[in-house]
Amino acid sequence: MQVPAAFQYERATSVEQAIELLTRYGPEARVVAGGHSLLPMMKLRLAQPEALIDINGLGELALIRVDGHELAIGAMVRHADLLASAVVGEHFPILRDAERVIADPLVRNRGTVGGSLCQADPSEDLSAAFSALRATLVAQGPGGRRTIGIRDFFLGPYETVLDEAELLVEIRVPIRSHASAYRKVERRVGDWAVVAAGAVLEISDGVVTEAGIGLTAVGARRFVAERAEDFLRGGRPDDEGFAEAGRIASQECRPTADQRGPVDYKRHLAAELTTRALRAAAARAEGQEA
């Protein structure tokens, strides 16, 4: 029988109270939102927090809104709500693509966007998608709020820059003229990625002016392929360039062999999926559905 170790349960009624509880209990406290990652680890006793701080009652963190030239996504927004959002689908197809292949409806109905990012799982889909978009994260702690570029948020597998008493409260993504797409290979529907790639392109007068490439499950530093992004800038958005960007992306990731496949296979997928995501983004830039 899988039974968690004993823990203290607290239900926060405000962001400020959640921070106060995190401060009170210290480093052995954990925040629970959807719970789909934390609770299984607790059952296996891979995680044994002394206190769980439940933030499911914080409705102010469950909003999706346009704020000036940015889309603001509350940390407690459920995956299903992000997928169903018309404004997200209009401006950020990469997020819609990614959400469609995350787990199953049961998980998407309870799991949260902020929880997925804070888990920092190396196979997480939204980490790659938001990194390709160069999102900004808003964290709140005892000293107030601060903003963190998502590419500076992840320190490594299951580790972020959040302090012990800090809470991720919002994800902000700049709304600008771009096209995007996300492509994933999984062993079965709803599984973690074998490899997945996201692409964001800004194109002006037939030239790529900015590019974002997110990679997951292949050990890419900060979930991105920066050298491939550099290669694309200033070039034409064509198949030859996309294929070369895919090759570069496959060389700058660090996949490991596991039950999902050997290293060479994962590198091949990183190249192929990066190329496919770039092609899909370029097709959308021309008004074609991909």
ROLOZA-989115 format. One record per residue (C-alpha): residue number from 1; residue in three letters; x, y, z. Coordinates in steps of 0.05 Angstrom, whole numbers, always signed. Last residue first. Example, Ala and Ser with C-alpha at 12.3 -4.5 7.8 and 13.67 -1.06 7.14 Angstrom:
% ROLOZA-989115
pos=2 code=SER xx=+273 yy=-21 zz=+143
pos=1 code=ALA xx=+246 yy=-90 zz=+156
END
This chain:
% ROLOZA-989115
pos=290 code=ALA xx=-24 yy=+470 zz=-792
pos=289 code=GLU xx=-78 yy=+520 zz=-813
pos=288 code=GLN xx=-53 yy=+567 zz=-868
pos=287 code=GLY xx=-54 yy=+642 zz=-858
pos=286 code=GLU xx=+17 yy=+654 zz=-882
pos=285 code=ALA xx=+43 yy=+659 zz=-811
pos=284 code=ARG xx=+6 yy=+594 zz=-798
pos=283 code=ALA xx=+49 yy=+560 zz=-851
pos=282 code=ALA xx=+112 yy=+588 zz=-819
pos=281 code=ALA xx=+91 yy=+561 zz=-751
pos=280 code=ALA xx=+77 yy=+492 zz=-781
pos=279 code=ARG xx=+144 yy=+491 zz=-816
pos=278 code=LEU xx=+180 yy=+511 zz=-752
pos=277 code=ALA xx=+144 yy=+457 zz=-713
pos=276 code=ARG xx=+162 yy=+405 zz=-766
pos=275 code=THR xx=+235 yy=+424 zz=-765
pos=274 code=THR xx=+239 yy=+423 zz=-689
pos=273 code=LEU xx=+203 yy=+356 zz=-691
pos=272 code=GLU xx=+253 yy=+326 zz=-740
pos=271 code=ALA xx=+315 yy=+351 zz=-705
pos=270 code=ALA xx=+292 yy=+332 zz=-635
pos=269 code=LEU xx=+266 yy=+265 zz=-662
pos=268 code=HIS xx=+334 yy=+247 zz=-691
pos=267 code=ARG xx=+367 yy=+267 zz=-626
pos=266 code=LYS xx=+318 yy=+223 zz=-588
pos=265 code=TYR xx=+333 yy=+163 zz=-633
pos=264 code=ASP xx=+408 yy=+173 zz=-625
pos=263 code=VAL xx=+402 yy=+175 zz=-549
pos=262 code=PRO xx=+362 yy=+110 zz=-542
pos=261 code=GLY xx=+287 yy=+107 zz=-530
pos=260 code=ARG xx=+228 yy=+116 zz=-483
pos=259 code=GLN xx=+253 yy=+65 zz=-432
pos=258 code=ASP xx=+315 yy=+106 zz=-422
pos=257 code=ALA xx=+375 yy=+134 zz=-459
pos=256 code=THR xx=+394 yy=+205 zz=-442
pos=255 code=PRO xx=+384 yy=+267 zz=-485
pos=254 code=ARG xx=+433 yy=+326 zz=-482
pos=253 code=CYS xx=+409 yy=+381 zz=-529
pos=252 code=GLU xx=+455 yy=+425 zz=-570
pos=251 code=GLN xx=+464 yy=+376 zz=-628
pos=250 code=SER xx=+390 yy=+364 zz=-640
pos=249 code=ALA xx=+378 yy=+439 zz=-642
pos=248 code=ILE xx=+431 yy=+448 zz=-695
pos=247 code=ARG xx=+400 yy=+395 zz=-739
pos=246 code=GLY xx=+331 yy=+425 zz=-730
pos=245 code=ALA xx=+358 yy=+494 zz=-749
pos=244 code=GLU xx=+388 yy=+463 zz=-811
pos=243 code=ALA xx=+320 yy=+433 zz=-830
pos=242 code=PHE xx=+286 yy=+499 zz=-818
pos=241 code=GLY xx=+335 yy=+536 zz=-862
pos=240 code=GLU xx=+326 yy=+487 zz=-919
pos=239 code=ASP xx=+250 yy=+487 zz=-911
pos=238 code=ASP xx=+244 yy=+562 zz=-917
pos=237 code=PRO xx=+234 yy=+621 zz=-869
pos=236 code=ARG xx=+290 yy=+664 zz=-897
pos=235 code=GLY xx=+348 yy=+682 zz=-853
pos=234 code=GLY xx=+362 yy=+742 zz=-808
pos=233 code=ARG xx=+349 yy=+703 zz=-744
pos=232 code=LEU xx=+346 yy=+629 zz=-757
pos=231 code=PHE xx=+417 yy=+612 zz=-736
pos=230 code=ASP xx=+410 yy=+649 zz=-670
pos=229 code=GLU xx=+348 yy=+608 zz=-653
pos=228 code=ALA xx=+386 yy=+544 zz=-670
pos=227 code=ARG xx=+441 yy=+566 zz=-623
pos=226 code=GLU xx=+391 yy=+580 zz=-568
pos=225 code=ALA xx=+356 yy=+512 zz=-568
pos=224 code=VAL xx=+310 yy=+520 zz=-508
pos=223 code=PHE xx=+286 yy=+482 zz=-447
pos=222 code=ARG xx=+332 yy=+521 zz=-400
pos=221 code=ARG xx=+389 yy=+476 zz=-424
pos=220 code=ALA xx=+361 yy=+422 zz=-469
pos=219 code=GLY xx=+361 yy=+355 zz=-433
pos=218 code=VAL xx=+321 yy=+318 zz=-486
pos=217 code=ALA xx=+252 yy=+312 zz=-453
pos=216 code=THR xx=+229 yy=+381 zz=-476
pos=215 code=LEU xx=+252 yy=+430 zz=-529
pos=214 code=GLY xx=+231 yy=+502 zz=-540
pos=213 code=ILE xx=+252 yy=+542 zz=-601
pos=212 code=GLY xx=+241 yy=+617 zz=-605
pos=211 code=ALA xx=+255 yy=+660 zz=-666
pos=210 code=GLU xx=+260 yy=+733 zz=-682
pos=209 code=THR xx=+267 yy=+774 zz=-746
pos=208 code=VAL xx=+258 yy=+717 zz=-795
pos=207 code=VAL xx=+259 yy=+749 zz=-864
pos=206 code=GLY xx=+205 yy=+749 zz=-918
pos=205 code=ASP xx=+187 yy=+822 zz=-909
pos=204 code=SER xx=+178 yy=+811 zz=-834
pos=203 code=ILE xx=+173 yy=+744 zz=-798
pos=202 code=GLU xx=+168 yy=+732 zz=-724
pos=201 code=LEU xx=+172 yy=+657 zz=-710
pos=200 code=VAL xx=+156 yy=+615 zz=-649
pos=199 code=ALA xx=+171 yy=+540 zz=-648
pos=198 code=GLY xx=+157 yy=+485 zz=-598
pos=197 code=ALA xx=+190 yy=+417 zz=-596
pos=196 code=ALA xx=+173 yy=+351 zz=-562
pos=195 code=VAL xx=+212 yy=+287 zz=-548
pos=194 code=VAL xx=+192 yy=+221 zz=-517
pos=193 code=ALA xx=+139 yy=+264 zz=-485
pos=192 code=TRP xx=+102 yy=+242 zz=-423
pos=191 code=ASP xx=+41 yy=+200 zz=-439
pos=190 code=GLY xx=-29 yy=+225 zz=-455
pos=189 code=VAL xx=-37 yy=+184 zz=-519
pos=188 code=ARG xx=+16 yy=+130 zz=-524
pos=187 code=ARG xx=+91 yy=+127 zz=-534
pos=186 code=GLU xx=+95 yy=+202 zz=-543
pos=185 code=VAL xx=+120 yy=+246 zz=-600
pos=184 code=LYS xx=+105 yy=+320 zz=-596
pos=183 code=ARG xx=+97 yy=+382 zz=-641
pos=182 code=TYR xx=+83 yy=+453 zz=-620
pos=181 code=ALA xx=+67 yy=+513 zz=-664
pos=180 code=SER xx=+76 yy=+588 zz=-668
pos=179 code=ALA xx=+65 yy=+650 zz=-710
pos=178 code=HIS xx=+84 yy=+721 zz=-691
pos=177 code=SER xx=+56 yy=+792 zz=-688
pos=176 code=ARG xx=+60 yy=+811 zz=-615
pos=175 code=ILE xx=+26 yy=+796 zz=-549
pos=174 code=PRO xx=+78 yy=+790 zz=-495
pos=173 code=VAL xx=+68 yy=+731 zz=-447
pos=172 code=ARG xx=+57 yy=+739 zz=-373
pos=171 code=ILE xx=+53 yy=+681 zz=-324
pos=170 code=GLU xx=+24 yy=+696 zz=-255
pos=169 code=VAL xx=+25 yy=+680 zz=-181
pos=168 code=LEU xx=+87 yy=+636 zz=-169
pos=167 code=LEU xx=+94 yy=+634 zz=-94
pos=166 code=GLU xx=+155 yy=+651 zz=-53
pos=165 code=ALA xx=+168 yy=+628 zz=+18
pos=164 code=GLU xx=+225 yy=+579 zz=+2
pos=163 code=ASP xx=+254 yy=+622 zz=-54
pos=162 code=LEU xx=+236 yy=+608 zz=-126
pos=161 code=VAL xx=+296 yy=+598 zz=-171
pos=160 code=THR xx=+272 yy=+530 zz=-196
pos=159 code=GLU xx=+290 yy=+457 zz=-186
pos=158 code=TYR xx=+255 yy=+394 zz=-208
pos=157 code=PRO xx=+308 yy=+380 zz=-262
pos=156 code=GLY xx=+354 yy=+440 zz=-267
pos=155 code=LEU xx=+359 yy=+514 zz=-248
pos=154 code=PHE xx=+295 yy=+533 zz=-284
pos=153 code=PHE xx=+270 yy=+605 zz=-277
pos=152 code=ASP xx=+323 yy=+642 zz=-318
pos=151 code=ARG xx=+292 yy=+623 zz=-385
pos=150 code=ILE xx=+225 yy=+640 zz=-355
pos=149 code=GLY xx=+246 yy=+712 zz=-345
pos=148 code=ILE xx=+232 yy=+727 zz=-272
pos=147 code=THR xx=+190 yy=+784 zz=-245
pos=146 code=ARG xx=+188 yy=+804 zz=-172
pos=145 code=ARG xx=+132 yy=+816 zz=-121
pos=144 code=GLY xx=+134 yy=+834 zz=-48
pos=143 code=GLY xx=+186 yy=+821 zz=+6
pos=142 code=PRO xx=+148 yy=+764 zz=+40
pos=141 code=GLY xx=+141 yy=+730 zz=-28
pos=140 code=GLN xx=+107 yy=+739 zz=-94
pos=139 code=ALA xx=+130 yy=+711 zz=-161
pos=138 code=VAL xx=+113 yy=+738 zz=-230
pos=137 code=LEU xx=+138 yy=+697 zz=-289
pos=136 code=THR xx=+157 yy=+727 zz=-356
pos=135 code=ALA xx=+146 yy=+689 zz=-421
pos=134 code=ARG xx=+199 yy=+681 zz=-474
pos=133 code=LEU xx=+150 yy=+648 zz=-523
pos=132 code=ALA xx=+198 yy=+589 zz=-534
pos=131 code=SER xx=+206 yy=+585 zz=-459
pos=130 code=PHE xx=+130 yy=+584 zz=-451
pos=129 code=ALA xx=+124 yy=+524 zz=-498
pos=128 code=ALA xx=+183 yy=+486 zz=-469
pos=127 code=SER xx=+160 yy=+493 zz=-397
pos=126 code=LEU xx=+89 yy=+479 zz=-420
pos=125 code=ASP xx=+107 yy=+408 zz=-444
pos=124 code=GLU xx=+142 yy=+381 zz=-382
pos=123 code=SER xx=+193 yy=+326 zz=-395
pos=122 code=PRO xx=+249 yy=+356 zz=-352
pos=121 code=ASP xx=+198 yy=+365 zz=-295
pos=120 code=ALA xx=+204 yy=+435 zz=-268
pos=119 code=GLN xx=+148 yy=+423 zz=-217
pos=118 code=CYS xx=+141 yy=+498 zz=-214
pos=117 code=LEU xx=+121 yy=+502 zz=-287
pos=116 code=SER xx=+68 yy=+448 zz=-282
pos=115 code=GLY xx=+41 yy=+476 zz=-218
pos=114 code=GLY xx=+34 yy=+545 zz=-249
pos=113 code=VAL xx=-6 yy=+518 zz=-308
pos=112 code=THR xx=-52 yy=+478 zz=-263
pos=111 code=GLY xx=-75 yy=+405 zz=-262
pos=110 code=ARG xx=-148 yy=+392 zz=-244
pos=109 code=ASN xx=-187 yy=+389 zz=-310
pos=108 code=ARG xx=-125 yy=+374 zz=-351
pos=107 code=VAL xx=-111 yy=+312 zz=-309
pos=106 code=LEU xx=-180 yy=+283 zz=-319
pos=105 code=PRO xx=-181 yy=+305 zz=-393
pos=104 code=ASP xx=-117 yy=+267 zz=-409
pos=103 code=ALA xx=-41 yy=+278 zz=-405
pos=102 code=ILE xx=-18 yy=+340 zz=-443
pos=101 code=VAL xx=-27 yy=+332 zz=-518
pos=100 code=ARG xx=-81 yy=+384 zz=-529
pos=99 code=GLU xx=-48 yy=+431 zz=-481
pos=98 code=ALA xx=+15 yy=+436 zz=-524
pos=97 code=ASP xx=-23 yy=+454 zz=-588
pos=96 code=ARG xx=-65 yy=+506 zz=-552
pos=95 code=LEU xx=-2 yy=+536 zz=-521
pos=94 code=ILE xx=+33 yy=+538 zz=-589
pos=93 code=PRO xx=-29 yy=+570 zz=-619
pos=92 code=PHE xx=-14 yy=+633 zz=-579
pos=91 code=HIS xx=-53 yy=+695 zz=-600
pos=90 code=GLU xx=-121 yy=+668 zz=-622
pos=89 code=GLY xx=-120 yy=+604 zz=-582
pos=88 code=VAL xx=-101 yy=+641 zz=-518
pos=87 code=VAL xx=-156 yy=+692 zz=-531
pos=86 code=ALA xx=-208 yy=+637 zz=-543
pos=85 code=SER xx=-191 yy=+601 zz=-478
pos=84 code=ALA xx=-211 yy=+527 zz=-480
pos=83 code=LEU xx=-140 yy=+500 zz=-476
pos=82 code=LEU xx=-121 yy=+548 zz=-420
pos=81 code=ASP xx=-184 yy=+528 zz=-382
pos=80 code=ALA xx=-170 yy=+454 zz=-390
pos=79 code=HIS xx=-99 yy=+463 zz=-364
pos=78 code=ARG xx=-126 yy=+496 zz=-302
pos=77 code=VAL xx=-109 yy=+568 zz=-286
pos=76 code=MET xx=-80 yy=+570 zz=-215
pos=75 code=ALA xx=-16 yy=+607 zz=-236
pos=74 code=GLY xx=-58 yy=+663 zz=-267
pos=73 code=ILE xx=-46 yy=+676 zz=-340
pos=72 code=ALA xx=-33 yy=+748 zz=-362
pos=71 code=LEU xx=-31 yy=+761 zz=-437
pos=70 code=GLU xx=+11 yy=+822 zz=-452
pos=69 code=HIS xx=+5 yy=+885 zz=-494
pos=68 code=GLY xx=-41 yy=+921 zz=-445
pos=67 code=ASP xx=-66 yy=+869 zz=-395
pos=66 code=VAL xx=-106 yy=+815 zz=-431
pos=65 code=ARG xx=-137 yy=+766 zz=-382
pos=64 code=ILE xx=-136 yy=+694 zz=-359
pos=63 code=LEU xx=-157 yy=+686 zz=-287
pos=62 code=ALA xx=-145 yy=+630 zz=-236
pos=61 code=LEU xx=-98 yy=+666 zz=-189
pos=60 code=GLU xx=-153 yy=+710 zz=-160
pos=59 code=GLY xx=-192 yy=+647 zz=-145
pos=58 code=LEU xx=-145 yy=+628 zz=-89
pos=57 code=GLY xx=-184 yy=+570 zz=-59
pos=56 code=ASN xx=-141 yy=+517 zz=-91
pos=55 code=ILE xx=-80 yy=+543 zz=-53
pos=54 code=ASP xx=-70 yy=+483 zz=-6
pos=53 code=ILE xx=-7 yy=+490 zz=+36
pos=52 code=LEU xx=+18 yy=+420 zz=+53
pos=51 code=ALA xx=+63 yy=+413 zz=+114
pos=50 code=GLU xx=+119 yy=+367 zz=+138
pos=49 code=PRO xx=+135 yy=+349 zz=+66
pos=48 code=GLN xx=+156 yy=+278 zz=+51
pos=47 code=ALA xx=+171 yy=+272 zz=-23
pos=46 code=LEU xx=+198 yy=+207 zz=-52
pos=45 code=ARG xx=+152 yy=+175 zz=-2
pos=44 code=LEU xx=+119 yy=+134 zz=-57
pos=43 code=LYS xx=+52 yy=+164 zz=-36
pos=42 code=MET xx=+85 yy=+232 zz=-30
pos=41 code=MET xx=+112 yy=+227 zz=-101
pos=40 code=PRO xx=+42 yy=+209 zz=-126
pos=39 code=LEU xx=+15 yy=+270 zz=-88
pos=38 code=LEU xx=+65 yy=+320 zz=-116
pos=37 code=SER xx=+56 yy=+309 zz=-191
pos=36 code=HIS xx=-20 yy=+307 zz=-198
pos=35 code=GLY xx=-31 yy=+354 zz=-139
pos=34 code=GLY xx=-73 yy=+405 zz=-177
pos=33 code=ALA xx=-51 yy=+460 zz=-129
pos=32 code=VAL xx=-9 yy=+437 zz=-70
pos=31 code=VAL xx=+45 yy=+481 zz=-41
pos=30 code=ARG xx=+100 yy=+446 zz=-2
pos=29 code=ALA xx=+128 yy=+459 zz=+67
pos=28 code=GLU xx=+194 yy=+429 zz=+91
pos=27 code=PRO xx=+234 yy=+492 zz=+74
pos=26 code=GLY xx=+198 yy=+536 zz=+125
pos=25 code=TYR xx=+133 yy=+522 zz=+161
pos=24 code=ARG xx=+120 yy=+594 zz=+183
pos=23 code=THR xx=+146 yy=+626 zz=+119
pos=22 code=LEU xx=+104 yy=+581 zz=+75
pos=21 code=LEU xx=+44 yy=+596 zz=+119
pos=20 code=GLU xx=+55 yy=+671 zz=+113
pos=19 code=ILE xx=+62 yy=+664 zz=+38
pos=18 code=ALA xx=-4 yy=+626 zz=+34
pos=17 code=GLN xx=-36 yy=+678 zz=+78
pos=16 code=GLU xx=-14 yy=+734 zz=+32
pos=15 code=VAL xx=-39 yy=+697 zz=-29
pos=14 code=SER xx=-107 yy=+691 zz=+4
pos=13 code=THR xx=-152 yy=+637 zz=+34
pos=12 code=ALA xx=-97 yy=+586 zz=+47
pos=11 code=ARG xx=-115 yy=+515 zz=+67
pos=10 code=GLU xx=-66 yy=+483 zz=+116
pos=9 code=TYR xx=-52 yy=+409 zz=+123
pos=8 code=GLN xx=+3 yy=+382 zz=+170
pos=7 code=PHE xx=+38 yy=+319 zz=+146
pos=6 code=ALA xx=+44 yy=+245 zz=+163
pos=5 code=ALA xx=+81 yy=+202 zz=+112
pos=4 code=PRO xx=+43 yy=+185 zz=+49
pos=3 code=VAL xx=+12 yy=+116 zz=+39
pos=2 code=GLN xx=+26 yy=+69 zz=-19
pos=1 code=MET xx=+0 yy=+0 zz=+0
END
